[in-house]
Amino acid sequence: MEQRDYIARTSGLRGKDYVGYALVDTAGCLIFSLVTTLLQKYYTDILHLGPLFIMLMFMGARIWDAINDPIMGRIADTAKPGRFGRYRPWLLYAAAPLALSGVLMFVKFPGMGEEDHLVGTAIYATCTYILFGMIYTVLQIPYGSLASVVTTDDGERNKLSVFRSIGAALGSIPVLLIASFAYAKRLDADGQVVMGENGKAITDMQYAPVLRGVILMAVASLALLLIAFALNKERVQAKPQPREKGGAKKAVGLLFRNRAFVAVSLASMLLLSGQMFTQSFYTYLFDDYFHANWMNLAAQACTYSPMLVMMFILPKMARKIGKKEVTAVGCAAAAGANLLLFFLRGMAPEKLMWVFLALCFVSGCGLTTLVMQLWAMVTDALDDLEVKTGSRDTGTAYSVFNFFRKLGQVLSAVCVNGALLGMHYRYEKGAVQTLENLKIMYDLATIIPAVLFGLMALILFVWYPLSRQRVAALQQEKERTLKESYEKNLIHIG
C-alpha cells in the first residue's frame, strides 16, 4: 500500500468544496462583524450605555462561555453521525437562530436609551448579546471541527484556511458600508450644524439605517448557510466518543499539555483581540478625530486587500518557508507599522489620514499571513495531539480554541472600553469630545494594536513548535495514524 494511501482517500477537494467551506465563515462574519464593528458604538451612542457597564457585560458573557463552549464541544464529539455526517448538520441548525439573534441585538424599542429606562436597556442588551454568543458557538465549534473531516491532506488544509479567511473577509465588508454611511451631522435647535472644539462638524450614528443594514445582512447570512450546508461533505467519520465520566476534563487536560495547541490558541486570541479593537475603536477615531467616516471602509480595504495577492502566493510560501516562519515575520511587520503610527501622532489629522491608511495596508499585509494560515495551523496542532496521544476529541478541541478566541473578545472589550474610560470619552446625549481627549484617543488607537501584534510575533517565533520540517514529518505520522484507526474500525472513510 502506498505511503499516502489513506490521506489520498480522505482528500481530493474540488472548487465547490473550497467555496462551500468558505461560505460558512462568510455567513457567520456577516453577523459577527456587526459585533466587532458596530455594536460598541451602537451601545454608547444610541443606547447611551456606559463603557464600564459594556466592559463588565462582555466579561460576564465570557464567564458563561466557559461553561457553554465545552458543553457544545462534547455534544459535537459524542453525537452519532447521521446521514449528513456529525458536524455538517449544525450549519443547518444554526442558520435561522443566528440571523434572528443578530437582528435582536440592534432592535431599539420605545424608551430604550432614555435616562429613566437605562436599567431595562442594559438588561435587554445583556440578554440579546449572550443569546447571540451561544448561537454563534453552536455554529463555530462544529464548523472548526469540520476542517479535520473534510480533508486530511496538509496542502488542501492550507487552501481551506486561505479560503476560510477570504470568506471571513467577504463577510466583514458589508458592515463597513453601514459604518461609513449611517451617520448624519448634528443640528442644534435652530437647525444649525454643531461644531466641535477642532472646528469640525459633529456627526452622530443614526438608528434607522443601522437597523435596515443589519436586517439585510441577517437575511444574507441565512441564505449563505443554507448554500454552505449543501456544498460541504465529510470524508472522515469517526465513531462518537464515549460519554465516559470525566471524559471532557481528560480531553481538555491533553489540549493544555500540547504546546502547539496552546501557542496557536494564544496567538489567535491576540489576533482576534487586535482585529476587534481596531474595527471597533476606529469607528470612534475616524468619526471624532479625523471626522472622516469614509475611512472606515478605506481602512478595512487596506487591511483586507492584501488577501487578493496573498491568496495565490501564501500557500506556496507556507510550503517552502513554513507557516510558523511566515506568520511570525508578518505579525512583527504589523506591530512595527502600528508602532510607527504612534510616533507620527504629531502630524496634522488632514495629512496624517493618508499616512494612516498606508500603514494600515502594511499592517494588513503582515496580519494576512496569520489570518490566512491560522486554521491550517490549528489543524496541524490537533494532528500533533492525535499522533502523540491518540485523542480525537475534535469538537472539544475547537470548543477550547473557540473559548480562547472569546477571551480575545474580552481583551478587546477591556482595551476598547478601558481606552474610552482613560480618555474620558463623553457618551451622554449631545456630548462633544475635547481636543485633549482626541489626542489620547489617537495614542491608544495605535499603541494598543502594536503591543498585541508584537506579542503574537513573540509567541510564534519562540513558543509555537511546528516548523516546516516538523509539519512535513507530521504528515507521515498522520498517514500511519489514519491507517491504524481505519484497521481498528475507529473511523469510516467515505
C-alpha positions in Angstrom: 0.0 0.0 0.0 1.5 3.5 -0.9 2.8 5.8 1.7 -0.1 8.3 1.4 -2.9 6.0 0.5 -5.2 6.9 3.4 -4.5 10.6 3.1 -5.3 10.3 -0.6 -8.6 8.5 0.2 -9.6 11.3 2.6 -8.7 14.2 0.4 -9.3 15.3 -3.3 -11.2 18.6 -2.8 -12.7 20.4 -5.7 -13.6 24.0 -6.3 -17.1 23.7 -4.8 -15.6 22.2 -1.6 -13.4 25.2 -1.0 -16.3 27.6 -1.8 -18.7 25.8 0.4 -16.3 25.7 3.3 -15.6 29.4 2.9 -19.2 30.4 2.7 -19.8 29.3 6.3 -17.4 31.9 7.6 -18.9 34.5 5.2 -22.3 33.8 6.7 -21.0 33.8 10.2 -19.0 37.0 9.8 -21.9 38.9 8.3 -23.4 38.7 11.8 -20.1 38.6 13.8 -18.8 41.8 12.1 -21.8 43.7 13.5 -20.5 42.9 16.9 -16.8 43.7 16.1 -17.5 47.0 14.2 -20.9 48.5 15.2 -22.2 47.1 18.5 -19.8 49.0 20.8 -20.6 52.4 19.3 -24.3 51.5 19.0 -24.3 50.8 22.7 -22.6 54.1 23.7 -24.1 56.5 21.1 -27.6 55.2 20.6 -28.5 53.2 23.7 -26.2 55.5 25.9 -24.8 52.7 27.9 -21.6 53.5 29.8 -18.2 51.9 28.8 -17.7 50.4 32.2 -21.0 48.6 32.0 -20.3 47.4 28.5 -16.9 46.0 29.5 -18.4 44.2 32.5 -21.2 42.8 30.3 -18.7 41.4 27.8 -16.6 39.9 30.6 -19.7 38.3 32.2 -20.8 36.8 28.9 -17.3 35.1 28.6 -17.7 33.6 32.0 -20.9 31.9 30.8 -19.0 30.8 27.7 -16.5 28.9 29.9 -19.5 26.6 30.7 -21.3 26.8 27.4 -18.4 26.2 25.0 -17.2 22.8 26.4 -20.8 21.6 26.6 -21.2 22.3 22.9 -17.8 20.6 22.2 -18.8 17.4 24.0 -22.2 17.4 22.2 -20.4 17.5 18.9 -17.9 14.8 19.9 -20.4 12.4 21.3 -23.2 12.8 18.8 -23.8 9.9 16.5 -23.1 10.8 12.8 -26.2 10.9 10.8 -27.0 11.0 7.1 -25.1 14.3 6.6 -22.2 13.5 9.0 -21.5 14.7 12.5 -20.6 18.4 12.1 -22.2 19.5 8.9 -25.9 19.4 10.1 -25.1 22.1 12.7 -24.7 24.6 9.8 -28.4 24.0 9.1 -29.5 24.1 12.8 -27.7 27.4 13.5 -28.8 29.3 10.3 -32.1 30.9 11.3 -31.4 31.4 15.1 -28.1 33.2 14.2 -29.8 35.6 11.8 -32.5 36.3 14.4 -30.1 36.9 17.2 -28.1 39.3 15.1 -31.2 41.5 14.5 -32.4 41.4 18.1 -29.1 43.0 19.3 -29.9 46.0 17.2 -33.6 46.4 17.9 -34.4 49.6 19.9 -37.8 49.6 21.5 -39.5 52.8 22.5 -37.9 54.3 25.6 -34.7 52.4 25.3 -31.6 54.6 25.7 -33.6 57.2 27.7 -32.2 58.1 31.2 -35.2 56.6 33.1 -35.1 53.3 31.1 -31.3 52.6 31.3 -31.7 49.6 33.6 -34.2 47.9 31.2 -31.9 48.9 28.3 -29.0 47.3 30.0 -30.9 44.0 30.7 -32.1 43.8 27.1 -28.6 44.4 25.7 -27.1 41.8 28.0 -29.7 39.1 27.2 -29.5 39.6 23.4 -25.7 39.7 23.4 -25.4 36.4 25.4 -28.1 34.8 23.2 -26.0 35.7 20.1 -22.8 34.3 21.7 -24.5 31.0 22.5 -25.9 30.6 18.9 -22.6 31.6 17.4 -20.9 28.9 19.4 -23.4 26.3 18.0 -22.1 27.3 14.5 -18.4 27.9 15.1 -17.4 24.8 17.1 -18.8 22.2 14.6 -17.5 24.4 11.7 -14.0 24.4 13.1 -14.2 20.6 13.6 -15.4 20.2 10.0 -11.9 21.0 8.7 -10.5 17.8 10.2 -13.0 15.6 8.4 -13.2 17.4 5.1 -9.6 16.5 4.2 -6.5 15.1 5.8 -4.1 16.5 3.2 -1.8 19.3 4.5 -1.8 21.2 1.2 -5.6 21.1 0.9 -5.9 22.2 4.5 -3.7 25.2 3.7 -6.0 26.1 0.9 -9.1 25.6 3.1 -7.6 28.0 5.6 -7.0 30.6 2.9 -10.5 30.2 1.5 -11.9 30.4 5.0 -10.0 33.7 5.6 -11.3 35.1 2.3 -14.8 34.1 3.2 -14.5 35.8 6.6 -13.1 39.0 4.8 -16.0 39.0 2.4 -18.5 38.7 5.3 -16.8 41.6 7.1 -17.1 44.1 4.2 -20.9 44.9 4.1 -20.8 46.2 7.7 -18.3 48.8 6.7 -20.8 50.3 4.3 -23.2 50.7 7.3 -20.3 52.2 9.4 -19.5 54.6 6.6 -23.0 55.8 5.8 -25.0 55.5 9.0 -24.0 59.0 10.2 -25.5 62.5 9.9 -24.4 65.9 11.0 -25.7 67.0 14.4 -28.0 70.0 14.3 -28.9 72.4 17.1 -32.4 73.6 18.0 -32.2 76.3 15.2 -31.2 73.7 12.6 -27.6 74.8 12.5 -24.7 72.3 12.3 -23.0 71.7 15.7 -19.2 72.2 15.5 -16.6 70.6 17.8 -13.6 72.3 19.5 -11.4 71.5 16.5 -13.7 73.3 14.1 -15.1 70.2 12.5 -18.8 69.3 12.3 -20.1 66.7 14.8 -21.7 63.6 13.3 -23.9 61.1 15.1 -24.8 57.4 14.3 -28.3 57.1 13.1 -30.6 54.2 14.2 -32.8 53.6 11.1 -30.0 52.9 8.5 -28.2 50.7 11.0 -31.2 48.5 11.6 -32.0 48.3 7.9 -28.4 47.2 7.2 -28.5 44.7 10.0 -31.7 43.0 8.7 -30.2 42.7 5.2 -27.1 41.1 6.5 -29.1 38.7 8.6 -31.1 37.5 5.6 -27.9 37.1 3.6 -26.3 35.1 6.4 -29.3 32.7 6.5 -29.2 32.2 2.7 -25.4 31.6 2.6 -25.5 29.0 5.4 -28.1 27.0 3.6 -25.9 27.0 0.5 -22.9 26.1 2.5 -24.7 23.1 4.0 -25.5 21.8 0.5 -21.9 22.2 -0.7 -19.9 20.6 2.2 -19.0 16.9 2.6 -17.5 14.9 5.4 -14.9 12.4 4.1 -13.7 11.0 7.5 -16.3 10.0 10.1 -15.0 8.8 13.4 -17.1 6.9 15.8 -18.6 9.1 18.5 -16.5 9.4 21.7 -17.9 7.5 24.6 -19.8 9.5 27.2 -17.5 8.5 30.0 -17.3 10.3 33.3 -14.5 12.8 33.3 -14.0 12.5 29.5 -14.3 16.2 28.9 -11.8 17.0 31.7 -9.3 14.5 30.3 -9.6 15.8 26.8 -9.1 19.4 27.9 -6.1 18.4 30.0 -4.5 16.8 27.0 -5.0 20.0 25.0 -3.4 22.2 27.6 -0.4 19.9 27.7 0.1 20.3 23.9 2.5 23.2 23.3 1.4 23.7 19.7 -2.3 24.0 20.5 -1.8 26.4 23.4 0.6 28.6 21.4 -1.7 28.9 18.3 -4.7 29.4 20.6 -3.0 32.4 22.4 -1.9 33.8 19.0 -5.5 33.5 17.8 -6.7 35.2 20.9 -4.4 38.2 20.4 -5.2 38.3 16.7 -8.9 38.5 17.3 -8.5 41.0 20.1 -6.4 43.3 17.9 -8.8 43.0 14.9 -11.8 43.7 17.1 -10.1 46.6 18.8 -9.2 48.3 15.6 -12.6 47.6 13.9 -14.5 48.9 16.9 -12.2 51.7 18.1 -11.6 53.0 14.7 -15.3 53.9 14.4 -14.6 56.4 17.2 -11.3 57.5 15.8 -12.5 58.2 12.3 -15.7 59.9 13.5 -14.3 62.1 16.3 -10.6 62.5 15.5 -10.4 62.5 11.7 -14.0 63.5 11.1 -14.0 61.2 8.0 -16.4 58.3 8.3 -15.4 57.1 4.8 -12.1 56.0 6.4 -13.9 53.0 8.0 -14.3 51.5 4.6 -10.9 52.6 3.3 -9.1 51.3 6.4 -10.7 47.9 6.1 -10.0 47.8 2.3 -6.3 48.5 3.2 -6.5 45.7 5.8 -8.1 43.0 3.7 -7.0 43.9 0.1 -3.6 42.1 0.6 -5.6 38.9 0.6 -6.2 39.3 -3.2 -2.5 38.8 -3.8 -1.7 36.6 -0.8 -4.3 34.0 -1.7 -2.1 33.0 -4.6 1.4 33.2 -3.1 0.9 32.4 0.6 0.2 28.6 0.3 3.4 28.3 -1.8 5.3 30.4 0.8 4.0 28.3 3.6 5.1 25.1 1.9 8.6 26.5 1.0 9.3 28.5 4.2 6.8 27.2 6.7 3.6 28.5 8.3 5.3 29.3 11.6 8.1 31.2 9.9 6.0 33.3 7.5 3.3 34.2 10.1 5.9 35.2 12.8 7.5 37.7 10.4 4.2 39.0 9.2 3.0 39.7 12.8 6.2 41.5 13.6 5.7 43.7 10.5 2.1 44.6 11.6 3.4 45.5 15.1 6.0 47.8 13.5 3.5 49.6 11.3 1.2 50.4 14.3 4.2 51.5 16.4 5.3 53.9 13.6 1.7 55.3 13.5 2.1 56.0 17.3 5.3 58.0 16.7 3.6 60.0 13.9 1.0 61.4 16.3 2.2 65.0 16.0 1.1 65.3 12.4 -2.0 67.3 11.5 -5.0 65.0 11.0 -5.6 66.2 7.5 -2.1 64.9 6.4 -1.9 62.0 8.8 -5.0 60.3 7.5 -3.3 59.3 4.3 -0.2 58.0 6.1 -2.6 56.2 8.5 -4.2 54.4 5.6 -0.9 53.5 4.0 0.4 51.9 7.2 -2.9 50.2 7.7 -2.1 48.5 4.4 1.4 47.5 5.7 -0.2 46.1 8.9 -2.8 44.3 6.8 -0.1 42.6 4.7 1.5 41.3 7.9 -1.6 40.2 9.6 -2.9 38.4 6.4 -0.1 35.9 6.8 -1.6 34.6 10.1 -5.2 35.3 9.2 -5.0 33.1 6.1 -2.9 30.3 7.7 -4.4 30.2 11.2 -7.0 27.5 10.7 -4.4 25.2 9.0 -2.1 25.8 12.0 -4.9 24.8 14.3 -5.4 21.6 12.4 -1.7 20.9 12.4 -1.7 21.3 16.2 -4.6 18.8 16.5 -2.8 16.4 14.2 0.2 16.8 16.5 -2.0 16.0 19.5 -3.6 13.0 17.8 -0.3 11.3 16.8 1.1 11.8 20.3 -1.9 10.8 22.4 -4.5 9.2 20.1 -7.0 11.9 21.1 -9.8 12.6 18.5 -11.9 14.9 20.6 -12.1 17.4 17.8 -15.3 19.2 19.0 -13.9 19.6 22.5 -10.6 20.9 21.0 -12.4 23.5 19.0 -14.6 24.5 21.9 -11.4 25.3 23.9 -9.9 27.1 20.9 -13.2 29.0 20.4 -13.0 29.9 24.1 -9.5 31.4 23.7 -10.9 33.5 20.8 -13.7 34.6 23.1 -11.1 35.6 25.6 -9.8 37.7 22.8 -13.2 39.4 22.7 -12.9 40.1 26.4 -9.4 41.5 25.9 -10.7 43.7 23.1 -13.6 44.9 25.2 -11.2 45.7 28.1 -8.9 47.6 25.6 -11.8 49.5 23.9 -13.7 50.5 26.9 -10.6 51.0 29.0 -9.4 53.4 26.3 -12.7 55.2 26.3 -12.6 55.5 30.1 -8.9 56.5 30.0 -9.6 59.3 27.6 -12.8 60.3 29.4 -15.0 59.7 26.4 -18.3 61.6 26.6 -21.1 59.3 25.7 -24.1 61.2 27.1 -26.6 62.6 24.6 -25.3 65.6 22.8 -21.8 65.2 24.1 -18.7 66.8 22.4 -15.1 65.5 22.8 -12.3 67.8 23.9 -9.1 68.3 22.0 -7.1 66.7 24.8 -9.5 63.6 24.7 -8.9 63.3 21.0 -5.1 63.3 21.3 -5.3 60.5 23.9 -7.8 58.6 21.6 -5.2 58.6 18.8 -2.4 57.4 21.0 -4.4 54.5 22.4 -5.7 53.6 18.9 -2.1 53.0 17.7 -0.1 51.7 20.7 -2.6 49.0 21.8 -2.5 47.2 18.4 1.3 47.5 18.3 1.5 45.7 21.7 -1.0 43.0 20.8 0.6 42.2 17.4 4.1 42.3 18.9 3.1 39.6 21.5 1.7 37.5 18.6 5.0 37.6 16.8 6.9 36.7 20.0 4.6 33.6 20.6 5.1 32.4 17.1 8.8 33.0 17.0 9.6 31.5 20.4 6.8 29.2 21.5 4.9 27.6 18.6 6.9 24.4 17.8 5.5 23.3 14.4 8.2 24.4 12.0 8.2 23.5 8.3 10.2 20.4 9.0 8.0 19.3 11.9 4.8 19.7 9.8 6.3 17.6 7.0 7.1 14.8 9.4 3.7 15.1 10.9 2.0 14.2 7.6 3.9 10.9 7.6 2.8 10.2 11.2 -0.8 11.2 10.3 -0.8 8.6 7.5 0.2 5.9 10.0 -2.5 7.1 12.5 -5.2 7.0 9.8 -4.2 3.5 8.8 -4.3 2.2 12.3 -7.7 3.9 13.0 -9.2 2.5 9.9 -8.0 -1.0 10.5 -9.4 -0.9 14.1 -12.7 0.3 12.7 -12.5 3.6 14.6 -13.1 5.7 11.5 -15.2 5.4 8.4 -13.9 6.8 5.1 -16.5 7.9 2.6 
